[in-house]
Amino acid sequence: MIQRRKTRQVVLGDQQHGIVRIGGGAPVSVQTMTAGYTYDIDRCVAEINKLTAGGADLVRVAVPEKKDTDALKEIIPQVKVPIVADVHFHFQRALEAIEAGVHKIRLNPGNINDRDQVRDVIQACKARKLPIRIGVNEGSIVERRDKQKRLKELGGVFSDNKHGHLLAIMVAKLEEYLEIFHEQDFHDIVISAKSIDPLLVIDAYKAISERFDYPLHLGVTHAGPKETGTIRSVVPLGHLLASGIGDTVRISYANDPIYEVQDGLELMYILGLRPRKGAELIACPTCGRIQVDLFTLTQDVRKKLAEEIRLPIKVAVMGCVVNGPGEAEGADVAIFAGDRRGIIYVQGEKVANVPEEQILERLLEECKAFQDRVERGQAKLGEKKVDILPPDPIGELGSGWEKVQRQKKGTALPVVPGSRP
């Protein structure tokens, strides 16, 4: 079990949109951000509802203009997930979003740093008991208005000690910004410190976790397309979460945000930070031993499981007899393939030997039947009943174990044409 870092807890949401707790031992929440314009009300609502159905615990929307905060008044009643307003340049947008009924505000210290304006936002959130995330990003933390100060900071950032200097700037800006909140006795705060550099992300969150007891929002900023952004994001976030650091997560892709939700949830599942919902699928990698179209089969199985399986059934799709038996032993439902055929097991018991074209249909049938038995209390997840014995590779697939045992005892084994003696 991962020992989570102890933090304060913030609470957001309401009865209609759900209650989300961040920090203080609450499960790590997964969030994302809409890709469309907030003022495009119907599309924004549709996107939020899609992300909610995909498992997002909260959804952030951009509000750069007044037409966006005006739209929130119509959007919020039509969705069922807490909404966070992303405020970057004008504190008035934050006040308007609060009035429209959002459940949390995100402020950027690099863009909104006028103390009086920040105080106004704090007091408005305090009156409605709304939390605020203070988001420090590598891209906006360096001074922009004062040219001399900017040149000095950039000189440090791009010198040989770039990493340490930038980390120092991020922590210093956070401390300076937090002073305003502390003066107002406001502590419903979540902190983030994002960078494109995965190693800087790890060091930044470790540093602020040692200095502050506020819950932390983990993320890697502008990580890129999903194809490369997955590695860039999961490496530092997985490291931090496995170390007990992090209370809410956004994986950021230049892609459909539903992938951010899916990958964020999967990260929680594999680290044991949240109970899995839906099936867990494992499958063979590329290999010259595969004797069926495993990759198409795996994608087809994944899609069908997502549509029809509610319980966290572990399903293994293996392409040959080498790893198949061992993987099938650890799965609730499994198939391993031979020569254009597949043997299907349910909790270690062989239930079918079918031709390749019937594998998908029969595997799904067995998954649904097993799910029904679990829901009726007639079976338990993860309960293996028998050991799966590997088949004799020189006999008919799935029928050779007794022959192998006889051979070990010295009994002659019939020679199959084309096989080794």
Residue pairs with C-beta under 8 A, 6 or more apart in sequence:
1 272
2 241
2 242
2 243
2 244
2 271
2 272
2 273
3 244
4 25
4 244
5 209
5 244
5 245
6 24
6 25
6 213
7 23
7 24
7 213
7 214
7 215
7 216
7 247
8 23
8 24
8 187
8 189
8 213
8 214
8 215
9 21
9 22
9 23
9 24
9 25
9 26
9 215
10 21
10 22
10 23
10 131
10 188
10 189
10 190
10 215
11 19
11 20
11 21
11 22
11 131
12 19
12 20
12 22
12 58
12 82
12 103
12 104
12 130
12 131
13 19
13 20
13 58
13 82
13 103
14 82
14 103
16 77
16 80
17 76
17 79
17 80
17 81
17 82
17 83
17 103
18 57
18 80
18 81
18 82
20 29
20 57
20 58
20 82
21 29
22 29
22 131
22 190
22 215
22 217
22 247
22 248
23 190
23 214
23 215
23 216
23 247
24 215
26 247
27 268
27 273
27 274
28 241
28 246
28 247
28 248
28 249
28 268
28 273
28 274
29 57
29 58
29 247
29 248
29 249
30 55
30 56
30 57
30 248
30 249
30 250
30 261
30 264
30 265
30 268
31 56
31 57
31 58
31 59
31 60
31 84
31 248
31 249
31 250
31 264
32 51
32 56
32 59
32 60
32 250
32 251
32 257
32 258
32 260
32 261
32 264
33 59
33 60
33 61
33 62
33 86
33 250
33 252
33 257
33 260
34 44
34 47
34 48
34 51
34 59
34 60
34 61
34 62
34 257
35 47
35 256
35 257
36 43
36 44
36 47
37 43
37 44
37 62
37 68
38 44
38 61
38 62
38 63
38 68
38 71
38 72
38 75
39 65
39 67
39 68
39 70
39 71
40 71
41 71
41 74
41 75
44 61
44 71
44 75
45 75
45 78
45 79
47 257
48 59
48 61
48 75
48 79
48 81
48 83
49 78
49 79
49 80
50 258
51 59
51 81
51 257
51 258
51 261
52 59
52 79
52 80
52 81
54 258
54 261
54 262
55 261
55 262
55 265
55 277
56 81
56 261
57 81
57 82
57 248
58 81
58 82
58 83
58 84
58 103
58 104
58 248
59 79
59 81
59 82
59 83
59 84
60 83
60 84
60 85
60 86
60 106
60 250
61 68
61 72
61 75
61 83
61 84
61 85
61 86
62 68
62 86
63 69
63 72
63 85
63 86
63 87
63 93
63 96
63 97
64 88
64 89
64 93
65 93
66 92
66 93
66 96
68 93
69 85
69 93
69 96
69 97
69 99
69 100
70 96
70 100
72 83
72 85
72 96
72 97
72 100
72 101
72 102
73 100
73 101
75 83
76 83
76 100
76 101
76 102
82 103
82 104
83 102
83 103
83 104
84 102
84 103
84 104
84 105
84 106
84 133
85 93
85 94
85 97
85 98
85 102
85 104
85 105
85 106
86 106
87 93
87 94
87 97
87 105
87 106
87 107
87 108
87 112
87 121
88 108
88 111
88 112
88 140
89 111
89 112
90 112
91 112
91 114
91 117
91 118
91 120
91 121
94 105
94 107
94 112
94 121
94 124
95 120
95 121
95 124
97 105
98 105
98 121
98 124
98 125
98 128
98 130
99 124
102 130
103 130
104 130
104 131
104 132
104 133
104 190
105 121
105 125
105 130
105 131
105 132
105 133
106 132
106 133
106 135
107 118
107 121
107 132
107 133
107 134
107 135
108 135
108 136
108 137
108 140
109 134
109 135
109 136
109 141
109 173
109 174
109 176
109 177
110 136
110 137
110 140
110 141
110 142
110 144
110 173
111 140
112 118
112 121
113 177
115 180
118 177
118 180
119 180
119 183
119 184
121 132
122 132
122 180
122 181
122 184
122 186
123 184
125 131
125 132
125 186
125 188
126 184
126 186
126 188
129 188
130 188
131 188
131 189
131 190
132 181
132 186
132 188
132 189
132 190
133 189
133 190
133 191
133 192
133 217
134 174
134 177
134 178
134 181
134 189
134 190
134 191
134 192
135 192
135 194
135 217
136 170
136 173
136 174
136 191
136 192
136 193
136 194
137 194
137 195
137 221
138 166
138 170
138 194
138 195
138 196
138 197
138 200
138 221
139 196
139 221
139 222
141 166
141 169
141 170
141 173
142 150
142 153
142 154
142 157
142 169
143 149
143 150
143 153
144 150
153 169
156 162
156 165
156 166
156 169
157 165
157 166
157 169
159 165
163 197
163 199
163 200
163 203
166 195
166 200
167 200
167 203
167 204
167 207
170 193
170 204
171 193
171 204
171 207
171 208
171 211
174 191
174 193
174 208
174 212
175 211
178 189
178 212
181 187
181 189
187 214
189 214
190 214
190 215
190 216
190 217
190 247
190 248
191 208
191 212
191 214
191 215
191 216
191 217
192 216
192 217
192 218
192 219
193 201
193 204
193 205
193 208
194 201
194 204
194 219
194 220
194 221
195 201
195 204
195 220
195 221
196 220
196 221
196 222
196 223
196 232
198 220
198 232
198 233
198 235
198 236
199 236
201 218
201 219
201 220
201 236
201 237
201 240
202 236
202 239
202 240
205 216
205 218
205 240
205 245
205 246
206 240
206 243
206 245
208 216
209 216
209 245
215 247
215 248
216 245
216 246
216 247
216 248
217 247
217 248
217 249
217 250
218 237
218 240
218 241
218 245
218 246
218 248
218 249
218 250
219 233
219 237
219 249
219 250
219 251
219 252
220 229
220 232
220 233
220 236
220 237
220 251
220 252
221 252
222 252
222 254
223 229
223 232
223 233
223 251
223 252
223 253
223 254
224 232
224 253
224 254
225 253
225 254
225 255
226 253
226 254
226 255
226 259
226 263
229 251
229 252
229 253
229 254
229 255
230 251
230 253
230 263
233 251
233 252
233 253
233 263
234 251
234 263
234 267
237 246
237 249
237 251
237 267
238 267
238 271
240 246
241 249
241 267
241 268
241 271
241 273
242 271
249 264
249 267
249 268
250 260
250 264
251 260
251 263
251 264
251 267
252 260
253 259
253 260
265 274
265 277
268 274
269 275
269 276
269 280
275 312
276 312
277 310
277 312
278 305
278 306
278 309
278 310
278 311
278 312
279 305
279 306
279 309
279 311
279 312
279 313
279 314
279 315
279 367
280 312
280 313
280 314
280 315
281 298
281 301
281 302
281 305
281 315
281 316
281 317
282 314
282 315
282 316
282 317
282 327
282 331
283 294
283 298
283 301
283 316
283 317
283 318
283 319
284 290
284 294
284 317
284 318
284 319
284 320
284 323
287 319
287 320
289 319
289 320
289 322
290 319
290 320
290 337
291 319
291 320
291 337
291 338
291 339
291 340
292 319
292 337
292 340
292 341
292 342
292 356
292 359
293 356
294 317
294 319
294 337
297 317
297 359
297 360
298 317
300 360
301 315
301 317
301 360
301 363
301 364
304 360
304 364
305 313
305 315
305 364
305 367
308 364
308 367
308 368
309 367
309 368
309 371
310 371
311 371
311 374
311 375
311 381
312 381
313 332
313 333
313 367
313 370
313 371
313 374
313 381
314 330
314 331
314 332
314 333
314 381
314 382
315 331
315 332
315 333
315 334
315 363
315 367
316 324
316 327
316 328
316 330
316 331
316 333
316 334
316 335
316 336
317 334
317 335
317 363
318 324
318 327
318 328
318 334
318 335
318 336
318 337
319 336
319 337
320 336
320 337
320 338
321 336
321 338
321 390
321 391
321 393
321 397
323 336
324 334
324 336
324 337
324 343
324 390
325 336
325 388
325 389
325 390
325 391
326 388
327 334
327 336
328 334
328 335
328 336
328 345
328 348
328 388
329 348
329 384
329 387
329 388
330 384
331 345
332 346
332 347
332 370
332 381
332 382
333 344
333 345
333 346
333 347
333 363
333 366
333 367
333 370
334 344
334 345
335 342
335 343
335 344
335 345
335 359
335 363
336 342
336 343
337 343
337 356
337 359
338 391
338 397
338 398
339 397
340 355
340 356
341 353
341 354
341 355
341 356
341 397
342 353
342 354
342 355
342 356
342 359
342 363
343 350
343 352
343 353
343 391
343 397
343 398
344 350
344 351
344 352
344 353
344 354
344 359
344 362
344 363
344 366
345 351
345 388
346 366
346 370
347 370
347 379
347 383
347 384
347 385
348 384
348 385
348 386
348 387
348 388
349 385
349 386
350 388
350 398
351 366
352 362
352 366
353 397
353 398
354 362
370 379
373 379
374 380
374 381
389 401
390 401
391 397
391 398
391 399
391 400
391 401
392 399
392 400
392 401
392 403
392 404
393 400
394 400
394 416
394 419
394 420
395 403
395 416
403 413
406 413
407 413
415 421
